[in-house]
Amino acid sequence: MATSNSLSFGEGRGEGLYVIKIGGNVIDDSEKLHHFLKAFADLKGNKILVHGGGKMATKLAAEMHIEAKMVEGRRITDIETLRIVTMVYAGLISKNLIAQLQMHGCNALGLSGADGNLIKATKRPIQKIKSKTDDTFLEVDFGFVGDLDDNSIEIKNLSKLLESGFIPVFSAITHDGKSQLLNTNADTIASALAVSMSKNYETSLVYCFEKKGVLVDIDDESSVIREINPINYKDLKAKGIVADGMLPKLHNAFEALNKGVKEVFIGKADDLNELVSRGFLGTKLTK
């Protein structure tokens, strides 16, 4: 068993890999981020970090008088917004994370999907979404948003980085292979990486954010749901306990499990050590 300061993969796991996604709310808190990165650096074995963007891109866009465009509550990535998120996600945030990880002896590389052709996305086509005010459907162009499929991850090149001892740290920026950068949901990137790499590794997917896990009561940190399977997931959705931003996260998690990922955990970034030590804390998703 690993100590609280130095974790390792359990016996019988074979050659394992952790794909860990850190949420934007943690990135916005320098103290919590520092604590998380130290725990991540201490995690032994193969690992990949995927990070969101936090509030920095929104703040910078406002300072540059670039208006956030929303349709039915969903963000549009126009060319100006793409430039901002690329600068912030793949630039400032990425290099800040890398510098802190290097301080902790973690030989990390800050990457976008374009680097090494590691993540190739497809620009999202115009979609029809239902209006929140009536029964009509709207045609929405989400702009420079990238969607992933089962062939998006360049497994060979990414495996070479891991075998060479590097720790890949991905921002939410991908590319289409035709010189166009795209903004892709970080949760989706983490899930796609875990699924693809599960062909070569026993892969665990970990979503770290500001809450203790999936909660029955969003305001009660003690109401963690310790395990979610497809059956009680339907019940939790029907009762409205799981809703809003947690729905796509859980959808990605169950997709990953169905496509070969060994286990999925959701929990607080502060609890990374305990979260991955056989799931002592947080929420574990099972088939």
Secondary structure, DSSP 8 states (H G I E B T S, - for coil): ---SSSB---TT--SEEEEEEE-HHHHT-HHHHHHHHHHHHHB-SEEEEEE--TTHHHHHHHHTT---EEETTEEEB-HHHHHHHHHIIIIIIHHHHHHHHHHTT--EEEE-TTGGG-BB-EE---EEEE-SSSS-EEEE--BSBEE--TT-B-HHHHHHHHHTT-EEEE-SEEE-SSS-EEE--HHHHHHHHHHHHTTTSEEEEEEEESSSSSBSSTT-TT-B--EE-HHHHHHHHHTTSS-TTHHHHHHHHHHHHHTT--EEEEEEGGGHHHHHTTSSSSEEE--
